[in-house]
Amino acid sequence: MTDRRKMLWYDKIIINLYIAKYIWGGDGNMKKKRIEQNEIKRYFLIIAAFLSFMILSLLFFLSWLQQDVEVSSRKTVATNVERQSYHLKSVLDIQFNYLSGMASYMGEREDLFCQENKRLIQSIVKEQDLDLIGIMKANGDAYYNNGARKNVKNRGYFKKAMQGQKIMSTPLASKVDGRTKVILAVPIYRNGQVTGVLGASYNVGALNQMLFDDIYDGIGFSMIIDTSGKIISCDSGLSYRKIGINDNVYDFYTKSGEVAEKTMKSAKANIKKQESGILVLKEKNATRYLAYEPLHINNWMLCYIVPQSKAQEGFQFIVNKEVILFEVIGVGVITFLILIFQRTSMKQKEMREIASRDGLTQLYNREGTEQRIKEWLHSDRTKAGGVFMMMDVDYFKQINDTYGHAVGDRVLYKVGHLLKSSFRENDIVGRIGGDEFLIFMKGITSEEFAIRRMENLQQYLRELPIEELEEHTLTCSMGAAFMPKDGTTFGELYKHADEALYTTKRNGRDGFSIYHEAEEKEV
């Protein structure tokens, strides 16, 4: 073999070795690259699965949350209607009891139209939220506080009252002043026999005006209907109300297509049985709730209609967060945690609210009352002033000793409910001891107004029906201090109201005192 040929053969071997090395080395890199790509794919698959799980979880959570909002908002509407129905019934019960007391007094007179009875009904109108009060003899002749006279013997409410019933009439047009009213009528007894009737009239529109003005910013409207769907009363002036006093609720909402006939049939059955419920009214561009609750008066039902959007306004932040939840999963997770935190905070707030309530009366307990008054006193709203009232039930220990603690607890329960219904929702009412109560009325600086409220409260307490007490009449002692005149801190107001309270007790109980007046008398 020549040298040239040897070199060619040697070069060929070297070249083949380089080719083999390149091929085998390249294949290893390719395998490594493919492994890395598979790892990345698996990683992305895990990420995609996680993101999918998160998205599906968020979708499920948002769907569930929307259902929860729907259920909660309906329950809130129903609870508000139930509360207002109870409030209206309590107000009317108090008026019935008040009228019965007056009727008992009038029945002692041989002539129902005597000057003393006439003066009495004139004074009642000044003190009560009544339009007219009339004394009616057994023959139907009636005398009204404004001097008008007429005969009402054919009136249904008069006939039923003469049979010994306390009755609230259906709406009727008064011939005295031309307004549509309802009549509260109670029998007047003399020697165990019905000798006449005492009747008081409300402007029928006032039945609605006293309701729902403090919830949902006044959006929505109320109606009172009978079991046939006829509207007894409805508030006016709302352009979106559409339904009118001459419409039938069942027919109106069925014919408009807002409620299916089957659903309305079920609601009619509930109303006939005097059971509460809620209807969903669906129009093209809006959904509303119609909640109904029995008034336990003439088989009437209280209805309240509010837009779904307004009822769910408290949950609107959820809708506003949805876009962010879907666009950025990280923000979605944070928002989810915020929601959990908010829900936990709400639960804690509820627990704090429960802890601040008195178990027997459901008023605020001592700590809850003091905390809320202090919060208000440290706010910017203190410029509006307020009145700080303290109240004791007179001789409560004797009630416990004579009738037992069970009856004593019932007395406190009834007094608590009376206080709750006698003051505004934004006033602070609490039970701070055994038979000790505290009321703080915000924004009240008028002594005349406060005196009237205390006088009314004492009158209502005397008429509070508690069967177990038999002939015992409840009375109370009260003391009041005004803010800022008598103090600007809780301690100052408490001290001065307490001093006024003990002035009342020293003067024989069953009354009230105002701090600076009490102080001036002592000086």
Residue pairs with C-beta under 8 A, 6 or more apart in sequence:
1 9
51 329
54 329
54 332
54 333
55 326
55 329
58 325
58 326
58 332
58 336
61 336
62 318
62 322
62 325
65 318
65 339
66 318
69 312
69 315
69 318
70 312
72 315
73 289
73 308
73 311
73 312
73 314
73 315
74 278
74 289
74 291
74 311
76 311
77 278
77 289
77 291
77 304
77 306
77 311
78 276
78 277
78 278
78 291
78 293
80 212
80 215
80 291
80 304
81 276
81 291
81 292
81 293
81 302
81 303
81 304
82 276
82 293
84 211
84 212
84 222
84 293
84 302
84 304
85 293
85 294
85 295
85 302
87 210
87 211
87 421
88 207
88 210
88 211
88 295
88 302
89 295
89 296
89 297
90 417
90 421
91 210
91 421
92 168
92 184
92 297
94 421
94 460
94 463
95 128
95 130
95 184
95 200
96 166
96 184
96 186
97 463
97 465
98 124
98 128
98 459
98 460
98 463
99 184
99 186
99 198
99 200
100 166
100 186
101 463
102 120
102 121
102 124
102 198
103 186
103 187
103 188
103 189
103 198
104 188
104 189
105 120
106 112
106 117
106 120
106 135
106 188
106 196
106 198
107 188
107 189
107 190
107 195
107 196
108 190
109 116
109 117
111 117
112 135
112 136
112 137
112 188
112 195
112 196
113 135
113 137
113 143
117 135
118 135
118 143
118 145
121 133
121 134
121 135
121 144
121 145
121 198
122 145
124 130
124 133
124 145
124 200
125 131
125 132
125 133
125 145
127 452
127 456
128 200
129 202
129 206
130 200
130 201
130 202
131 177
131 179
131 181
131 200
131 201
131 202
131 203
132 144
132 145
132 146
132 174
132 176
132 177
132 181
132 200
132 201
133 144
133 145
133 198
133 199
133 200
133 201
134 142
134 143
134 144
134 145
134 152
134 198
134 199
134 200
134 201
135 142
135 143
135 188
135 196
135 197
135 198
136 142
136 143
136 152
136 158
136 196
136 197
136 198
136 199
137 195
137 196
138 162
138 194
138 195
138 196
139 151
139 153
140 151
140 152
140 153
140 154
140 155
140 158
141 149
141 151
142 149
142 150
142 151
142 152
142 199
143 149
144 176
146 176
148 176
150 175
150 176
152 158
152 199
153 159
155 169
155 172
155 183
156 169
156 170
157 167
157 168
157 169
157 183
157 185
157 199
158 185
158 197
158 199
160 167
160 185
161 167
161 185
161 186
161 187
161 194
161 197
161 199
162 187
162 194
162 197
163 187
163 194
164 187
164 194
165 187
166 184
166 185
166 186
166 187
167 183
167 184
167 185
168 182
168 183
168 184
168 185
168 297
168 298
169 182
169 183
169 185
170 182
170 232
170 298
171 180
171 181
171 182
171 204
171 232
171 233
172 180
172 181
172 182
172 183
173 179
173 180
173 181
174 180
174 181
174 201
179 203
180 203
180 204
180 205
181 201
181 202
181 203
181 204
182 201
182 202
182 204
182 207
182 233
183 199
183 200
183 201
184 199
184 200
184 201
184 202
185 197
185 198
185 199
185 200
186 197
186 198
186 199
187 194
187 196
187 197
188 194
188 195
188 196
188 197
188 198
189 195
204 232
204 233
205 233
205 235
205 236
207 224
207 233
208 221
208 222
208 223
208 224
208 233
208 234
208 235
209 235
211 222
211 302
211 304
212 218
212 220
212 221
212 222
212 304
214 425
214 426
216 306
216 310
216 311
216 313
217 310
219 306
219 307
219 310
220 304
220 305
220 306
220 307
220 310
221 234
221 235
221 238
221 241
221 304
221 305
222 234
222 235
222 302
222 303
222 304
222 305
223 231
223 232
223 233
223 234
223 235
223 243
223 249
223 302
223 303
223 304
223 305
224 231
224 232
224 233
224 234
224 295
224 300
224 301
224 302
224 303
225 231
225 232
225 249
225 271
225 292
225 300
225 301
225 303
226 232
226 298
226 299
226 300
226 301
227 271
227 272
227 299
227 301
228 248
228 250
229 248
229 249
229 250
229 251
229 268
229 271
230 248
230 249
231 243
231 244
231 245
231 246
231 247
231 248
231 249
232 300
233 245
234 241
234 243
234 244
234 245
241 305
243 249
243 252
243 253
249 303
250 264
250 267
250 268
253 259
253 264
253 279
253 281
253 290
254 260
254 261
254 264
256 283
258 281
258 282
258 283
258 288
259 267
259 279
259 280
259 281
259 282
263 279
264 279
267 277
267 279
267 292
270 276
270 277
270 292
271 277
271 292
271 301
274 294
274 296
274 299
274 301
275 294
276 291
276 292
276 293
276 294
277 291
277 292
278 289
278 290
278 291
278 292
279 289
279 290
279 291
279 292
280 287
280 288
280 289
280 290
280 308
281 287
281 288
281 289
281 290
281 305
286 307
286 308
286 309
287 307
287 308
287 309
288 305
288 306
288 307
288 308
289 305
289 306
289 308
289 311
290 303
290 304
290 305
291 303
291 304
291 305
292 301
292 302
292 303
293 301
293 302
294 300
294 301
294 302
295 301
295 302
318 339
321 335
324 331
324 332
324 335
325 331
325 332
325 335
325 336
326 332
355 368
356 364
356 365
356 367
356 368
356 371
356 372
357 363
357 364
357 365
357 368
358 364
358 365
358 416
358 430
358 431
360 409
360 412
360 413
360 416
360 431
361 412
361 413
361 415
361 416
361 417
361 431
362 416
362 420
363 369
363 416
363 419
363 420
363 429
363 430
363 431
363 437
364 372
364 428
364 429
364 430
364 431
365 430
365 431
365 432
366 430
366 431
366 432
366 433
368 430
369 428
369 429
369 430
369 431
369 432
369 438
369 440
370 432
370 490
372 428
373 388
373 428
373 440
373 490
373 493
374 490
376 382
376 386
376 428
376 440
376 442
377 483
377 488
377 489
377 490
381 442
381 443
382 483
382 484
382 488
384 442
384 443
384 445
385 443
385 444
385 445
385 482
385 483
385 484
386 440
386 441
386 442
386 443
386 444
386 445
386 482
386 483
387 440
387 441
387 444
387 445
387 450
387 480
387 481
387 482
387 483
388 438
388 439
388 440
388 480
388 481
388 482
388 483
388 486
388 487
388 493
388 494
388 496
388 497
389 438
389 439
389 440
389 441
389 450
389 454
389 478
389 479
389 480
389 497
390 436
390 437
390 438
390 478
390 479
390 480
390 494
390 497
390 498
390 500
390 501
391 436
391 437
391 438
391 439
391 457
391 476
391 477
391 478
391 501
392 435
392 436
392 437
392 476
392 477
392 478
392 501
392 505
393 399
393 411
393 412
393 415
393 435
393 474
393 475
393 476
394 474
394 475
394 476
394 477
394 509
394 510
395 509
396 408
396 411
396 434
396 435
399 407
399 408
399 411
399 469
399 472
400 407
400 408
403 468
403 469
407 466
407 468
407 469
410 466
410 468
411 466
411 469
411 474
412 431
412 435
414 464
414 466
415 437
415 461
415 464
415 474
416 431
416 437
418 457
418 460
418 461
418 464
419 429
419 437
419 439
419 457
420 429
422 453
422 456
422 457
422 460
423 429
423 439
423 441
423 453
424 441
426 442
427 439
427 440
427 441
427 442
428 438
428 439
428 440
428 442
429 437
429 438
429 439
429 440
430 437
430 438
430 439
431 437
431 438
432 438
441 450
441 453
444 450
445 482
447 482
447 514
450 480
450 482
450 514
451 512
451 514
454 478
454 480
454 512
455 512
457 476
457 478
458 475
458 476
458 478
458 510
458 511
458 512
461 474
461 475
461 476
462 473
462 474
462 475
464 474
466 474
475 509
475 510
476 510
477 501
477 504
477 505
477 509
477 510
477 511
477 512
478 500
478 501
478 504
478 511
478 512
478 513
479 497
479 498
479 499
479 500
479 501
479 502
479 503
479 504
479 512
479 513
479 514
479 515
479 518
480 497
480 500
480 512
480 513
480 514
480 515
481 487
481 492
481 493
481 496
481 497
481 500
481 514
481 515
482 514
482 515
482 516
483 493
485 516
486 492
486 493
486 496
486 497
486 515
486 516
487 493
487 495
487 496
496 515
497 515
499 515
499 518
499 519
500 512
500 513
500 514
500 515
500 518
501 513
503 513
503 518
503 521
503 522
504 511
504 512
504 513
507 513
